[in-house]
């Protein structure tokens, strides 16, 4: 791949991600899609393989997010219990 194509791809995907996360979602999405289109034109067979395996990738992603959600809930529950125990300890100490 030529250097200018690498620069276009990296720049547009990077700028698109920054714009997306700073609140300019439509512009960021369009810019990132343009960069990915250039990348897809360079490697069409790889993108076809990704497209064919998309359901499997989505399933794995869903499993990962569900696991992360459970971990987050456990952390929140543990923090709540510690907070309540600390509050009780403070109240007993101040008596």
C-alpha positions as CSV (number, residue, x, y, z in Angstrom):
1,X,0.0,0.0,0.0
2,X,1.3,3.4,-0.9
3,X,2.2,5.9,1.9
4,X,-0.5,8.4,0.9
5,X,-3.2,5.8,1.2
6,X,-2.0,4.9,4.6
7,X,-2.1,8.5,5.6
8,X,-5.6,9.0,4.2
9,X,-6.9,5.9,6.0
10,X,-5.3,6.6,9.4
11,X,-6.1,10.3,9.3
12,X,-9.8,9.9,8.3
13,X,-10.5,7.0,10.7
14,X,-8.6,8.8,13.5
15,X,-10.3,12.2,12.9
16,X,-13.7,10.4,12.5
17,X,-13.3,8.7,15.9
18,X,-12.3,12.0,17.6
19,X,-15.2,13.8,16.0
20,X,-17.6,11.0,16.9
21,X,-16.6,11.0,20.6
22,X,-16.6,14.8,20.9
23,X,-20.3,15.0,19.9
24,X,-20.1,15.5,16.1
25,X,-21.3,12.0,15.4
26,X,-22.6,12.5,11.8
27,X,-19.4,14.1,10.5
28,X,-17.3,11.6,12.5
29,X,-19.1,8.6,11.1
30,X,-18.9,9.9,7.5
31,X,-15.2,10.6,7.8
32,X,-14.5,7.2,9.3
33,X,-16.6,5.5,6.7
34,X,-14.6,7.2,4.0
35,X,-11.4,5.9,5.4
36,X,-12.8,2.4,5.7
37,X,-14.0,2.6,2.1
38,X,-10.4,3.4,1.0
39,X,-9.1,0.5,3.0
40,X,-11.8,-1.8,1.6
41,X,-10.9,-0.8,-1.9
42,X,-7.3,-1.9,-1.2
43,X,-8.2,-5.2,0.4
44,X,-11.6,-6.3,-0.9
45,X,-11.1,-10.0,-0.2
46,X,-10.4,-9.4,3.5
47,X,-13.5,-7.2,3.9
48,X,-15.6,-9.9,2.2
49,X,-14.3,-12.4,4.8
50,X,-15.2,-10.0,7.6
51,X,-18.6,-9.5,6.1
52,X,-19.2,-13.2,5.9
53,X,-18.2,-13.7,9.6
54,X,-20.1,-10.6,10.9
55,X,-22.8,-12.6,12.7
56,X,-20.1,-14.5,14.7
57,X,-18.3,-11.2,15.5
58,X,-21.6,-9.7,16.7
59,X,-22.4,-12.7,18.9
60,X,-18.9,-12.6,20.5
61,X,-19.2,-8.8,21.0
62,X,-22.6,-9.3,22.7
63,X,-21.1,-11.9,25.0
64,X,-18.2,-9.6,25.9
65,X,-20.5,-6.7,26.7
66,X,-22.8,-8.9,28.8
67,X,-19.9,-10.1,30.8
68,X,-18.6,-6.5,31.3
69,X,-22.0,-5.4,32.4
70,X,-22.1,-8.2,35.0
71,X,-18.7,-7.3,36.3
72,X,-19.7,-3.6,36.5
73,X,-22.8,-4.5,38.4
74,X,-20.7,-6.6,40.9
75,X,-18.3,-3.7,41.4
76,X,-21.3,-1.3,42.0
77,X,-22.8,-3.7,44.5
78,X,-19.5,-4.1,46.3
79,X,-18.9,-0.4,46.5
80,X,-22.4,0.1,47.8
81,X,-21.9,-2.4,50.6
82,X,-18.5,-0.9,51.5
83,X,-20.1,2.6,51.5
84,X,-22.9,1.5,53.8
85,X,-20.5,-0.3,56.1
86,X,-18.3,2.8,56.2
87,X,-21.3,5.0,57.0
88,X,-22.4,2.7,59.8
89,X,-18.9,2.8,61.2
90,X,-18.8,6.6,61.1
91,X,-22.1,6.8,62.8
92,X,-21.0,4.4,65.6
93,X,-17.8,6.3,66.1
94,X,-19.5,9.7,66.4
95,X,-21.8,8.5,69.2
